[in-house]
Amino acid sequence: MSDIRSGRRPWVVAIVCVLLAVHALRGQTPQDPPGRIRVGVDLVTTSVTVRDSRGQFLADLKPDEFDLYEDGVRQTLVTFSLSHGGRILNVTQPSVAAREGLVLPPSRPANDASGRILLIFIDDSHLEPSQTPRVRDLFNRITKRLVHPGDLFGIISTGPSSIQVELTYDPKRLDQAAGKIMGSGLSPRDILDAPIGSAGLSEVRHRAHVAFSTARGLVENMSKIHDRRKALVYVSNGYDLDPFADAREKQARERAGETESNPSRQQSNFSDADLVSQLAELTRAAVRANVAIYTIDPRGLTASPDLDQPVDMVAYQRHVSKTQDTLRVLADETGGRAIVNRNDFDKALDLIDADTSDYYMLGYYSTNTDPSRRRRVIEIKVRRPGVDVRHRTEYSLKPVR
């Protein structure tokens, strides 16, 4: 998983700091009441891609060439499989010593040769209407370059496109969905003309909440599926809960006939903490379900706003930068990739295809039985020199209700 480097913008660094703080706080759980005994063992699975110095996937690794650690303690693999070209191969069940007092059911052989589950998330509430042709073209590229025969896929939208395709193998559903895609996001002019309530831009906040809650529901439903590569292809322009703040404040002053800024109006703006919190909830759910998020910004290379939009270049670029940063966080925190600020979508989709087609799936039962240690750090090493190992680096235990 790619780490967010400290050289990034302060806003991204702040997000990472808050994410870590949220993880730490979630690790503090109240003690169980007297008489309650908690017993439970969950299979932890994680996908791993291993490439050589030329970027070629290594498809000849054996289980004993992997060393897997959780919080620095070595774990024993109980499941191991290779997916090459989207097909599951070499499914093995390494023997493991039975734990005292624990009886595990016999492992079932894989009954499905497909190794991928792809969820296509069209956040049309954050795609402007003028982008509709571009988004439809991107969707068609996704269906041609990323979705292959035998892949299990689903499609859902957040807005008026009203797309909801349950998991299926039927390629006809892709063509049907493409014709329904219609961007309905707010343009800079829409945002500047929108009324500002006591909680800020209520419509902006509502749309972001719907998008995050919908995506979170998707990944939470995927948590029960193991030994499959699960990817969420997330098409959106990203998020900014306080867009064009200076321009909105200036416009409000002009409407009121004021010459100086109003501190109370400035204080009513959304804080970045709201956005960080929603990002944290989604990434935490995705990591727990072992779902990698691949974010794609269909705007491509963005230089300036449309001529009919009443916003200056600096404000627009600041807004775009912030929205792209949110897409980077979703991808980086879940082991995916962020396809932002680029026009070569075919090459980007090929990278996603390679990530989701060629991988190893490792499974183990954690030796850590302490339920208060909610956040667990994973480290995987491969006993070959000069290889690049990519995997999720942590997960969180499910909340106990």
C-alpha positions in Angstrom: 0.0 0.0 0.0 1.3 3.4 -0.9 2.0 5.7 2.0 1.1 9.4 1.9 4.4 11.2 2.0 4.9 14.1 4.3 5.7 16.4 1.4 2.0 16.6 0.4 -0.2 19.5 1.1 -0.9 20.3 4.8 -4.6 19.4 4.3 -3.7 15.8 3.3 -1.2 15.5 6.2 -4.1 16.6 8.5 -6.3 13.9 7.1 -3.7 11.3 7.8 -3.2 12.5 11.3 -6.9 12.4 12.1 -7.3 9.0 10.5 -4.5 7.7 12.8 -6.2 9.3 15.8 -9.5 7.8 14.9 -7.9 4.4 14.7 -6.4 4.9 18.1 -9.6 6.0 19.6 -11.5 3.1 18.2 -9.0 0.7 19.7 -10.2 1.9 23.2 -13.1 -0.3 24.0 -14.9 -0.5 27.3 -14.4 -3.6 29.4 -16.9 -6.4 29.3 -19.4 -6.6 32.1 -18.8 -9.4 34.6 -19.9 -12.8 33.4 -19.7 -12.1 29.7 -17.2 -14.3 27.7 -16.3 -13.3 24.2 -15.2 -16.1 21.9 -14.7 -15.6 18.2 -12.2 -16.3 15.5 -12.4 -14.6 12.1 -10.3 -15.6 9.1 -8.2 -12.6 8.0 -7.5 -12.5 4.3 -5.4 -10.0 2.4 -4.4 -9.8 -1.3 -0.7 -9.4 -2.2 0.9 -8.4 -5.5 4.6 -9.2 -6.0 6.5 -7.7 -8.9 10.1 -7.8 -10.0 12.3 -4.8 -10.8 10.8 -4.6 -14.3 7.3 -4.5 -12.9 6.4 -8.1 -14.0 4.2 -10.1 -11.7 5.8 -13.1 -10.1 3.4 -16.1 -10.5 5.7 -18.9 -9.2 5.8 -18.1 -5.5 5.1 -20.8 -2.9 3.4 -20.5 0.5 6.7 -20.9 2.3 8.2 -17.9 0.6 5.8 -15.6 2.4 6.4 -14.3 5.9 3.3 -12.7 7.4 3.2 -10.7 10.6 0.5 -9.1 12.6 1.6 -6.4 15.1 5.1 -7.8 14.7 4.1 -11.4 15.6 4.5 -14.0 12.9 1.2 -15.7 11.7 0.6 -19.1 10.2 -1.0 -19.2 6.8 -4.1 -21.4 6.6 -5.3 -20.5 3.1 -3.2 -19.7 0.0 -4.2 -19.1 -3.6 -2.8 -17.5 -6.7 -4.9 -15.5 -9.2 -3.3 -15.0 -12.6 -5.1 -13.3 -15.3 -8.3 -13.2 -13.2 -8.4 -17.0 -12.7 -7.8 -18.7 -9.4 -5.0 -21.3 -9.5 -3.0 -23.3 -7.0 -5.6 -23.2 -4.2 -3.9 -24.9 -1.2 -4.8 -25.3 2.4 -1.6 -25.5 4.4 -2.0 -27.5 7.6 -2.3 -25.7 10.9 -2.2 -26.9 14.4 -5.6 -26.9 16.0 -6.1 -24.5 18.9 -7.2 -25.9 22.3 -10.9 -25.6 22.6 -11.4 -24.5 19.0 -12.9 -26.8 16.3 -12.7 -25.4 12.8 -15.0 -26.7 10.0 -13.3 -28.4 7.1 -12.3 -26.1 4.3 -14.4 -26.1 1.2 -12.8 -26.2 -2.2 -13.4 -23.1 -4.4 -16.4 -23.6 -6.6 -16.0 -20.5 -8.7 -13.0 -20.1 -11.1 -13.4 -16.3 -11.2 -11.1 -14.4 -9.0 -12.5 -10.9 -9.1 -15.4 -9.0 -7.8 -15.7 -5.5 -9.3 -18.1 -2.8 -7.9 -18.4 0.2 -10.2 -19.5 3.2 -8.2 -20.8 6.2 -10.3 -21.0 9.2 -8.0 -23.2 11.2 -10.4 -24.1 13.6 -7.7 -20.4 14.8 -7.9 -20.2 14.8 -11.7 -21.3 17.9 -13.5 -23.9 17.7 -16.2 -21.4 19.0 -18.8 -19.2 16.0 -18.0 -21.9 13.4 -19.0 -20.4 12.5 -22.4 -16.9 12.2 -20.9 -18.2 10.0 -18.0 -20.1 7.8 -20.4 -16.9 7.4 -22.5 -14.9 6.5 -19.4 -17.6 4.0 -18.4 -17.4 2.3 -21.8 -13.6 2.1 -21.5 -14.0 0.5 -18.1 -16.4 -2.1 -19.5 -14.0 -2.9 -22.4 -10.6 -2.8 -20.6 -11.4 -3.8 -17.1 -14.5 -6.1 -16.9 -13.7 -9.5 -18.4 -15.8 -12.6 -19.0 -16.2 -14.5 -15.7 -15.9 -11.3 -13.6 -18.6 -10.8 -11.0 -19.5 -7.1 -11.1 -22.1 -4.7 -9.8 -22.9 -1.0 -10.6 -24.6 1.6 -8.5 -25.0 5.4 -8.7 -25.6 8.0 -6.1 -28.0 10.4 -7.9 -30.7 10.6 -10.5 -29.0 8.2 -12.9 -30.7 5.6 -10.7 -28.4 2.8 -11.6 -28.4 -0.3 -9.4 -27.1 -3.5 -10.8 -26.8 -6.4 -8.3 -23.7 -8.6 -8.6 -23.9 -10.4 -12.0 -21.9 -12.0 -14.7 -24.2 -10.7 -17.5 -22.3 -8.2 -19.8 -25.6 -6.9 -21.2 -26.1 -5.0 -17.9 -23.1 -2.9 -18.7 -24.5 -1.5 -21.9 -27.9 -0.8 -20.2 -26.2 1.1 -17.4 -24.0 3.2 -19.8 -27.1 4.9 -21.3 -28.4 5.9 -17.9 -25.4 7.8 -16.7 -26.2 11.5 -16.3 -24.1 13.9 -14.3 -26.0 16.0 -11.8 -23.2 17.6 -9.7 -23.1 21.3 -8.7 -21.1 23.7 -10.8 -19.2 26.6 -9.3 -22.1 28.9 -10.3 -24.6 26.6 -8.5 -22.5 26.6 -5.4 -22.1 30.4 -5.3 -25.8 30.9 -5.9 -26.9 28.4 -3.3 -28.4 29.7 0.0 -26.2 29.2 3.1 -27.9 27.8 6.1 -26.7 27.7 9.7 -24.8 24.5 9.0 -23.2 25.9 5.9 -24.0 24.6 2.4 -26.6 22.0 3.3 -26.9 20.7 -0.3 -23.2 20.1 -0.6 -23.1 18.4 2.8 -26.1 16.2 2.0 -24.7 15.0 -1.3 -21.4 14.1 0.3 -23.2 12.2 3.0 -25.2 10.2 0.5 -22.1 9.3 -1.5 -20.1 8.2 1.5 -22.9 6.2 3.1 -23.7 4.5 -0.1 -20.1 3.5 -0.7 -19.7 2.4 2.9 -22.8 0.2 2.6 -21.3 -1.5 -0.5 -18.0 -2.4 1.1 -19.6 -3.5 4.4 -21.7 -6.0 2.4 -18.5 -7.4 0.9 -16.9 -8.2 4.2 -18.4 -11.7 4.3 -16.7 -12.7 1.0 -13.3 -14.2 1.4 -10.6 -15.5 -1.0 -11.7 -13.1 -3.8 -10.1 -9.9 -5.0 -12.6 -7.2 -4.2 -12.2 -3.8 -5.9 -14.4 -0.7 -5.8 -14.0 1.4 -8.9 -14.9 4.9 -7.7 -15.8 7.4 -10.4 -16.2 10.9 -8.9 -14.9 14.5 -8.9 -14.1 14.2 -5.2 -15.2 16.3 -2.3 -14.9 19.8 -0.8 -17.4 20.7 2.0 -16.3 24.3 2.0 -15.9 25.2 -1.7 -15.1 28.7 -2.9 -15.3 30.0 0.7 -13.8 33.4 -0.1 -15.9 34.0 -3.2 -19.1 33.0 -1.3 -18.2 35.4 1.6 -17.5 38.2 -0.8 -20.7 37.7 -2.7 -22.7 37.6 0.5 -21.2 40.9 1.6 -22.0 42.5 -1.8 -25.6 41.3 -1.6 -25.9 42.8 1.9 -24.2 46.0 1.0 -21.4 45.5 3.4 -17.8 46.5 2.9 -16.1 44.5 5.6 -16.1 40.8 6.2 -18.5 39.3 8.7 -16.8 37.0 11.1 -20.0 35.1 12.0 -20.5 34.3 8.4 -17.0 33.0 8.0 -17.5 30.8 11.1 -20.5 29.2 9.5 -18.4 27.5 6.9 -17.9 23.8 7.0 -14.8 22.6 8.8 -12.5 20.0 7.2 -13.1 17.8 10.3 -16.5 16.8 8.9 -14.9 15.6 5.7 -12.1 13.9 7.4 -14.5 12.0 9.6 -16.5 10.7 6.6 -13.4 9.7 4.8 -12.2 7.8 7.9 -15.4 5.9 8.2 -15.3 4.8 4.5 -11.7 3.8 4.5 -12.0 2.0 7.8 -14.9 -0.1 6.4 -13.1 -0.8 3.2 -9.9 -2.0 5.0 -11.9 -4.2 7.3 -13.6 -5.8 4.3 -10.4 -6.1 2.3 -11.8 -3.9 -0.5 -9.3 -1.8 -2.5 -10.7 1.5 -3.7 -9.6 2.7 -7.2 -10.7 6.3 -7.6 -11.0 7.9 -11.0 -11.5 11.6 -11.6 -13.1 11.9 -15.1 -12.1 15.6 -15.3 -8.6 14.5 -16.4 -6.1 17.3 -16.6 -7.8 20.4 -15.3 -6.4 23.9 -15.8 -9.2 26.4 -15.5 -12.9 26.7 -15.0 -15.4 27.1 -17.9 -15.7 30.6 -19.2 -19.3 30.9 -17.9 -18.4 30.1 -14.3 -18.0 33.1 -12.0 -14.9 31.9 -10.1 -11.3 33.0 -10.5 -8.4 30.7 -11.5 -6.8 30.5 -8.0 -10.0 29.6 -6.2 -10.9 27.0 -8.8 -7.4 25.3 -8.7 -7.6 25.3 -4.9 -11.0 23.6 -5.1 -9.8 21.0 -7.6 -6.7 20.2 -5.6 -8.7 19.6 -2.5 -11.2 17.3 -4.2 -8.4 15.3 -5.8 -6.7 14.9 -2.5 -9.8 13.2 -1.1 -9.7 10.7 -3.9 -6.0 10.1 -3.2 -6.8 9.4 0.5 -9.5 6.9 -0.4 -7.1 5.0 -2.7 -4.0 5.3 -0.6 -5.6 4.2 2.7 -7.2 1.0 1.1 -4.3 -0.2 -1.1 -5.8 1.0 -4.4 -4.8 3.7 -6.9 -5.9 7.2 -7.5 -6.4 8.1 -11.2 -6.5 11.9 -11.0 -5.2 14.8 -13.1 -4.4 12.6 -16.1 -6.0 11.9 -19.5 -4.5 8.5 -20.3 -7.4 6.5 -18.9 -6.6 3.4 -20.9 -3.2 3.0 -19.3 -4.7 3.7 -15.9 -7.3 1.1 -16.4 -4.7 -1.4 -17.5 -2.9 -0.8 -14.2 -6.1 -1.4 -12.3 -6.7 -4.5 -14.4 -3.2 -5.8 -13.5 -3.7 -5.1 -9.8 -7.0 -6.9 -9.6 -6.1 -9.9 -11.9 -2.6 -10.9 -10.7 -2.3 -11.4 -7.0 -1.9 -13.9 -4.1 -4.6 -14.3 -1.5 -3.3 -15.2 1.9 -5.4 -16.1 4.9 -4.7 -16.6 8.6 -6.3 -16.8 12.0 -4.9 -14.1 14.2 -3.0 -15.3 17.3 -4.0 -12.1 19.1 -7.1 -12.8 21.1 -7.2 -9.4 22.9 -10.5 -7.7 21.7 -9.3 -4.4 22.9 -6.6 -4.3 20.2 -9.0 -3.2 17.5 -6.4 -1.9 15.0 -4.0 -4.5 13.7 -0.9 -3.8 11.6 0.0 -6.3 8.8 3.5 -6.8 7.3 4.2 -9.3 4.6 7.7 -10.2 3.4 8.8 -12.3 0.5 11.9 -14.4 0.5 13.2 -13.2 -2.8 15.6 -10.2 -3.3 14.7 -7.1 -5.3 10.9 -7.6 -5.3 8.1 -5.0 -4.8 5.4 -6.2 -2.4 2.1 -4.4 -2.3 -0.7 -5.2 0.2 -2.9 -3.6 2.8 -1.0 -2.7 5.9 -3.7 -2.8 8.6 -7.3 -3.8 9.4 -9.7 -3.2 12.3 -11.8 -5.7 14.2 -15.5 -5.5 13.7 -17.4 -3.5 16.4 -19.0 -5.8 19.0 -22.7 -5.1 19.5 
